Amino acid sequence: MSHVLQEPVAGAPSARQADVCAMVIFGASGDLTKRKLMPALLNLRRSGLLPDTFVIVAVARTDATPEAFRDTLLDSVAGFAHPPLEPAEREWFEARIRYVRGELQDPGLYARVRTALEELGRGGTRGNALFYLAVPPDLFDDIVGGLRQAQLAREEEGRWRRVIVEKPFGRDLASARQLNRQIASVFREGQVYRIDHYLGKETVQNLMVLRFANGIFEPVWNRRYIDHVEITVAETVGVEGRGGYYDTAGALRDMVQNHLFQLLALTAMEPPNSFEADRVRDERVKLLHAIRPFTPDTIAHDTVRGQYTAGMADGTRVPGYREEPTVSPTSTTETSVALKLLIDNWRWADVPFYLRTGKRLARRVSEVAIRFKQPPLLLFRDVCAEQVQPNFLIVRIQPDEGISLRFEAKVPGPNLTVGTVRMDFKYEDYFGSAPSSGYETLLYDCMTGDMTLFHRADSVETGWQIVTPILDAWSATSDGVAPYQAFSWGPPEADALLARDGREWRKP
Ligand code: BG6
């Protein structure tokens, strides 16, 4: 977890190349492979972080010759590569993609993967292999079983074998446990990399640097100085052709249990004893354990689920959620969530954390906003008390990555007038902009054996433990979903959640 994907700043050590290895992608003809995995590998190659002997073993059931499969894959990647794929880069990948065709239920497929890995081992991968499960979770069992039978998970003679598992890791506590058990029957926990692409985002990792590499924040990072914290992950897109999956998931499962909880954990966790992977993961889990469990009462008062209705974008009507293809016209699945939670520990007792996320919201923006308490005595109350605004520290995750501090200053002039000003740090100004989706960092980390930014089994289960009572309560009644107009900031009930506490959401 160590690298910047562009030129390192003066004096910083440059990142070492990933270990030699083969990456076996199950689901190589799928969307994730072309949209995220291949572009990320391309960016790693461009940063000089992929060894020359790196190879991709692409597994799919597409009926095509190896050459045709490879060409189609690289053609489709071209649409997602920024800047565009150069002919020399295309050739580099062409020489490194091996197609293995087959059905995931067929043991013969795994025997073929094994043969491919043995051959590639002689060509310079040293037998190291990373299995990427880019398939829906109902196929994990087949793959994991196939890998076991073909003895592909065994680490011997100095070679490593690792598996990357994509979310969703289950759909509630029971299914997550079951999934973890399945995987654990074949792989040791130290071989399992559960990916959350939010943890790969530079700005998310920077939360740790901000907090633990700077002396000025730690003393005020607690209940004495912080009034509340808002975590927003807002999207303008709708369900984008994923209605089938989304309608059975909803925003709580899709975003809160994983991405928002990890943002929360990094914002609120205690400093780890070291940056060793398990020490950081211990602290993240410990924080999740400290979240006060939801009860029927707090679910009713402190959680809001919304669903978008139609709206207008650039003069064109955009359909409501229930009109989306493959979504039930009577669906009660939530496309937005707002909730308030409390963390029962010494640092955060009584400090509310407000989390919100949703599709078709007013702006695409992800941020963590820390609101500080007002000064103990408002000296300016006679002249301009109403003008004195609270201080905010805002960590902008995306877009426009950076950090800003909002504080009060005197407006020049003969009168004592107070105005809010902003001190702004933008990543781009200091480090240029490096294209990165989060997958670059995470693939690289897996190839170097750094598990810091991956979910451990216990963190997944703890996340589900918190949201499962909410899911159960919501599924017991279908009339609790509040409609909101597309491109608004969500249902009015989400505003009421803060208004009750005398607060309001930031409008980023
Ligand atoms: C995914 C969710 O995990 O994250 C999607 O399944 C969501 O529904 C996406 O759109 C958001 O990721 P990003 O990186 O675009 O903020």
Residues whose N, C-alpha, C, O or C-beta is under 5 A from the ligand:
A	BS01	BG6	D254
